[in-house]
Amino acid sequence: MISGLGRMATKVALVAGLAMSAQVATAQESSTNRVNAMTDWSVFEGDNPRECWAVTTYKESVNTKDGRVVAVTRGEILLMVFYRPQAGVNGQLAFTGGYPFANGSTVTVDISGNEYELYTEGEWAWPATPQDDAKIVTAMKRGANAVLTAVSTRGTRTKDTFSLLGFTAAVDDAEKRCN
């Protein structure tokens, strides 16, 4: 088991890998790393290091500032679950909102009325512990959608809705491929 501090160090080390994986995931239709698709989720495999992940993009996004809906430019908005056997990562949830999150902020994940918290660093957010990853992934397997609410460094509040159709099959496939 990785301690909270050790987990944060591991996350920092994985940021570069996640960013690269996210770039691959954005080219879902043309990537040679895409190995499967389940409804709204895709499965990717990578080598060097060995990794597998399930990924999706949002179905709906609402951006507000000072209580009003605003138009904003954002990068890729992705929700993923990673498996990296060499790093001991087994079902790590990751979210990128397409912008830098406000310093010290958290992201709220709402699945069927149950709320969970993700901690932010730059443009990425993760649960605090592997146990939290497991709780959220289990909830996602039972839910219809996940709503992630966050705040950017510019003070824009974002609310992104992700479909969970195909999530269980995609995560199970990614896990099987990397274990």
C-alpha positions in Angstrom: 0.0 0.0 0.0 1.3 3.4 -0.9 1.1 6.2 1.7 -0.6 9.5 1.0 2.7 11.2 0.4 4.0 8.3 -1.6 0.8 8.2 -3.7 1.2 11.9 -4.4 4.9 11.4 -5.5 3.7 8.5 -7.7 1.0 10.7 -9.2 3.6 13.5 -9.9 5.7 10.9 -11.7 2.8 9.7 -13.7 1.7 13.1 -14.9 3.9 13.0 -17.9 2.6 9.5 -18.7 -1.0 10.6 -18.2 -0.5 13.6 -20.5 1.0 11.4 -23.2 -1.8 8.8 -22.7 -4.4 11.6 -22.9 -2.9 12.8 -26.2 -3.3 9.2 -27.5 -6.8 9.0 -26.2 -7.9 12.1 -28.0 -7.2 10.5 -31.3 -9.5 7.6 -30.3 -10.7 7.0 -33.8 -7.3 6.9 -35.5 -5.0 5.6 -32.8 -3.4 2.2 -33.3 -3.4 1.9 -29.4 -7.2 1.7 -29.3 -8.0 -2.0 -28.9 -11.7 -1.9 -28.1 -14.8 0.2 -27.8 -17.8 -0.3 -25.5 -20.7 2.1 -26.1 -19.4 5.4 -24.7 -16.0 4.1 -23.5 -12.8 3.1 -25.4 -10.0 0.8 -24.3 -6.3 1.6 -25.1 -3.1 -0.4 -24.6 0.4 0.9 -24.5 3.9 -0.5 -24.1 7.0 0.9 -22.5 5.7 1.2 -19.9 3.0 -1.4 -20.1 -0.4 0.3 -19.5 -4.0 -0.2 -20.3 -6.8 2.3 -19.8 -10.5 2.9 -20.3 -11.4 6.5 -21.4 -14.3 8.6 -22.4 -15.1 12.2 -23.0 -18.0 14.3 -21.7 -21.6 14.2 -23.0 -22.5 17.6 -21.6 -20.6 20.5 -20.2 -21.8 23.7 -18.5 -19.4 26.5 -17.7 -20.4 29.3 -15.3 -18.8 32.4 -13.9 -20.4 34.7 -11.4 -23.6 32.6 -11.7 -23.9 33.1 -15.4 -23.3 30.5 -18.2 -20.2 31.5 -20.2 -18.5 30.3 -23.3 -14.9 29.1 -22.6 -12.2 27.4 -24.5 -11.0 24.2 -22.9 -8.6 21.5 -23.9 -9.5 17.8 -23.9 -12.0 16.8 -21.2 -11.4 13.1 -20.3 -12.3 10.6 -17.6 -10.0 7.6 -17.4 -9.2 4.5 -15.4 -5.6 3.3 -15.6 -3.8 0.0 -15.1 0.0 0.1 -15.0 1.4 -3.2 -13.7 5.0 -2.1 -13.3 4.0 0.9 -11.2 1.5 -1.0 -9.1 -1.4 1.0 -10.5 -4.5 -1.1 -10.6 -7.7 0.9 -11.4 -6.5 4.5 -10.8 -9.1 7.1 -11.8 -7.9 10.2 -13.4 -9.7 13.3 -14.8 -8.5 16.2 -16.9 -10.8 19.1 -17.3 -9.0 20.8 -20.2 -7.7 23.7 -18.0 -5.5 24.2 -14.9 -7.6 23.7 -11.8 -7.6 26.4 -9.1 -4.8 26.0 -6.6 -5.9 24.0 -3.6 -9.2 23.1 -5.1 -10.9 19.7 -5.4 -13.2 18.2 -8.0 -16.5 16.8 -6.9 -17.7 13.6 -8.6 -21.4 12.8 -8.3 -22.6 9.3 -9.2 -26.3 8.6 -8.5 -26.4 11.2 -5.7 -23.2 9.9 -4.0 -20.4 12.4 -3.9 -16.7 11.8 -4.0 -13.7 14.1 -4.0 -10.7 14.3 -6.3 -7.5 16.2 -5.5 -6.1 18.4 -8.2 -2.6 19.2 -9.5 -2.3 21.3 -12.6 -4.8 20.0 -15.2 -5.2 16.6 -13.5 -7.3 15.3 -10.6 -7.3 11.9 -8.7 -8.8 10.3 -5.7 -6.6 10.5 -2.5 -6.0 6.8 -2.1 -6.3 3.5 -3.9 -9.2 2.7 -1.7 -11.0 5.8 -2.9 -10.2 4.8 -6.5 -11.9 1.4 -5.8 -15.0 3.0 -4.2 -15.5 5.4 -7.1 -14.9 2.8 -9.8 -17.4 0.5 -8.0 -20.0 3.4 -7.9 -19.3 4.1 -11.6 -20.1 0.4 -12.5 -23.5 0.8 -10.9 -24.3 4.3 -12.2 -25.7 5.8 -15.4 -23.5 8.9 -15.5 -20.9 10.8 -13.5 -21.0 14.5 -13.0 -17.7 16.2 -12.3 -17.7 19.8 -10.9 -14.5 21.8 -10.7 -13.1 25.4 -10.7 -10.4 26.7 -13.0 -7.6 29.1 -12.1 -9.7 31.8 -13.7 -12.6 31.1 -11.4 -14.8 29.4 -14.0 -17.0 26.6 -12.5 -17.3 23.7 -14.8 -19.9 20.9 -14.7 -19.1 17.9 -17.0 -21.4 15.0 -17.4 -19.9 11.7 -18.5 -22.0 8.7 -19.7 -21.2 5.4 -17.9 -22.7 3.2 -20.6 -20.0 0.7 -21.5 -17.9 1.6 -18.4 -17.9 -1.8 -16.7 -17.1 -3.7 -19.9 -14.3 -1.2 -20.8 -12.7 -1.2 -17.3 -12.9 -5.0 -17.1 -11.3 -5.3 -20.5 -8.5 -2.8 -19.6 -7.8 -4.6 -16.4 -7.7 -8.0 -18.0 -5.3 -6.8 -20.7 -2.8 -5.5 -18.1 -3.1 -8.2 -15.4 
